[in-house]
Amino acid sequence: MKIYFDENMHFAEEFFSELCHLHFATRDGNSGGIDTVEQGELVPFSGRTLTAEQVADADVLLVRSITQVNEQLLHLNCKLAFVGSATIGTDHIDKDYLAKRNISFHSAPGCNAVSVAEYVLSALVVLAERYLLDLSSLTVGIVGGGNTGTRLSEKLTALGIGHKICDPLLAEKQAQEQVNKQAQDISETEVDKRSYVSLQEVLACDVISLHVPKVVGGEHPTYQLLNKDNLARLRDGQILISACRGDVIDNHALLALKKAGHGLKVVLDVWQGEPDVLTALIPFTEIATAHIAGYSLEGKARGSEMLYQALCQQLHVEPKYQLANFLPSASIPIIEINQEFSQILLNQLVKMVYDVRRDDAIFRQQLSIQGFDSLRKNYPVRREFSAVTVNLSSNTESDVPHRLGFSKTSN
């Protein structure tokens, strides 16, 4: 079996090397038999430049968001049985074409949701220090209540920061669940209990954080969701954070707004036209990074782990590995806290694990030298809060660090 994988997938060789030598039931709809391959092979590739000729003999294709998987890429391949994307979003995948070919597809929803939420929290901590903001007095508007929006919501709840969520799809699903619950006379169900608000209500919050996929057309499109008109509704002093897809904000309209002197504080991790970003916009941002919000070591490796589990299931083999087998210890594995939790302590804790200013500085200084893709490929190791154990003294009552995601010593 030949497994082709994006060279930037973390721990791909560790997870998938043994699976190469297993037999794979074909899924071409013709024989339905076994493709008996004597010698397996694990083949890395560059995701941005992958061609149809390169993957003509692939049995398994593992990609990231920079690779468009469609008929143009796969028309020379007649044996592909499994496509996996180690990402949350799937707008780079022609799922209809894969279904037509009877090719199994799996993504990694939620794999880097914690990483993105911690990126947002680091940005808030930095801006709060820069502008002397009291985080507890702010209201955060979350656009998108899926995996990432939920993880951010949990961290804001742990900190006592008020927030609102806009997600019309989840609001509609919730309403239908309520109807089903009443019709079936069920007292306890998994009905979503959250309250959802309109986009306009979220755009009125002190902080706006975007966590939606790119959706073009349909009833709830997100393509240029923040267009010229919606951007014009924002007020001076608001904070706008985008760590989802670059096309959700009209970058040219945002640049025009900032050039006109608007006091909106902008944090951009994603950009229209990646890897060719609108460089003129960079000086008008508070924090600018190279689409790395989800690039914690855990976030990247978790995508590989999820695809490994899915492929094992399709091959009918028991998974042998899990992420814990490969993750190294954090450089500072244990922190002792002997005081009550405060915004100052939050600032220290967050920055000790991840200070977004490092990535902002790298982006501003190295983008023109290295290029967007190279910054992502050579991204320094970054860990999530869970890599660090926080021990609280007996006279410390607050458990906020653990609710934020820091680990605690097992009893």
Number of C-alpha atoms within 10 A of each C-alpha: 21 22 24 21 27 22 18 17 20 20 19 21 15 14 22 21 14 13 21 19 18 17 15 22 16 21 21 15 10 7 10 10 12 11 16 13 14 11 10 16 18 19 17 16 17 14 18 15 10 17 16 16 12 16 22 16 18 23 23 24 20 26 29 25 17 16 19 19 24 16 14 10 17 21 12 15 16 15 18 24 21 24 25 24 28 30 24 21 19 20 15 16 21 13 18 10 14 20 11 8 17 16 19 18 19 18 23 20 18 21 24 26 22 26 27 27 26 27 25 22 22 22 21 20 23 21 18 15 14 10 9 9 14 12 19 12 11 15 18 25 27 29 24 21 24 17 19 27 24 19 21 27 22 16 20 21 15 16 19 14 16 16 19 21 25 23 21 18 14 17 19 12 13 19 14 13 16 17 12 13 16 11 9 9 9 10 7 7 9 8 14 13 8 11 12 20 16 14 18 13 13 22 24 16 22 19 21 24 25 25 26 25 20 20 17 15 9 7 9 12 14 18 19 20 21 20 17 17 10 15 18 13 12 20 16 12 14 17 21 23 23 24 25 25 24 22 22 26 24 18 22 15 18 21 18 13 17 18 11 9 10 16 15 20 19 22 24 23 24 24 26 17 11 16 16 11 18 14 12 10 19 18 12 20 16 20 23 25 26 25 22 18 25 24 21 24 21 25 24 20 22 24 27 32 25 23 25 23 18 20 22 16 12 14 14 10 12 9 15 11 14 15 16 9 10 13 14 10 10 16 10 11 13 16 15 10 16 12 14 14 16 12 15 10 14 18 18 14 20 22 17 13 21 21 21 23 17 11 21 20 14 15 22 17 11 14 18 10 11 13 15 19 17 14 20 17 12 10 16 13 9 16 21 22 24 18 21 22 21 22 19 20 12 9 9 13 11 13 14 18 24 17 15 21 21 19 18 16 9 5 3
